[in-house]
Amino acid sequence: MFDIETISSEIDKRSDLIQQIDSLSGRLYLLKDKDRILLELRYNHGLNWRQLGQLSGKSDKAIARWIRKITHRLVYGDYIRIIRGRTCFAQFELEIAYDHFLLGLGYRTIAKRQQLNPGRVRGVIRKFHQWLDRQEVRPRESNEQKTKRNHQPFNIVQK
C-alpha cells in the first residue's frame, strides 16, 4: 500500500528535478563548446557514460563525475552569481572564474592555462570570494513585515 507522505515526497523530488533541468538547460550557453556538447550529448541525446568517455578520451567514471560537478555548479554554484554581476569584472577575470568556479581548477593550473602569474590568479580568486561574501543573499522582507516595521508605535518614555 502507498503512504500519502511518501507519494508527496516523491512528487516534490520530481518537481525539484524538473526545475533543476530547466535551470540547467537555460544556462548551457555559459559553457565553452566542448563542455556544452558533452552535457547536451548526455542530457538531450541520452549517451551513456561509456560513450561519452570514448568521445572525450576519458574514463566513464571520470566523465560521470565531471558531468555531475558541472551540472551542480551550473544549477547552484557561485559562478552563476559571478556571471550575474559580470559588469564588476574584467574579461580575463571572468575567464578565471570559469576555470575556478565552474571547472574546479586550482590557481596554478589556471595560471598555466592562461599564461598568467599564479599570484595574480590567486588574487583574482580572492577578489571573487570577497565579492561573493558581500553579495550574500539576505531574506527578503515581505510587504507585511515592511508595514509592521514602518508603523510601529514609538515608545516614548515620559518622566
C-alpha positions, 0 to 999 in steps of 0.5 A: 500500500502507498503512504500519502507522505511518501507519494508527496515526497516523491512528487516534490523530488520530481518537481525539484528535478524538473526545475533543476533541468530547466535551470540547467538547460537555460544556462548551457550557453555559459559553457565553452563548446566542448563542455556544452556538447558533452552535457547536451550529448548526455542530457538531450541525446541520452549517451551513456557514460561509456560513450561519452568517455570514448568521445572525450578520451576519458574514463566513464567514471571520470566523465560521470563525475565531471558531468555531475560537478558541472551540472551542480555548479551550473544549477547552484554554484557561485559562478552563476552569481559571478556571471550575474554581476559580470559588469564588476569584472574584467574579461580575463577575470571572468575567464578565471572564474570559469576555470575556478568556479565552474571547472574546479581548477586550482590557481596554478593550473589556471595560471598555466592555462592562461599564461598568467602569474599564479599570484595574480590568479590567486588574487583574482580568486580572492577578489571573487570570494570577497565579492561573493561574501558581500553579495550574500543573499539576505531574506527578503522582507515581505510587504507585511513585515515592511508595514509592521516595521514602518508603523510601529508605535514609538515608545516614548518614555515620559518622566 
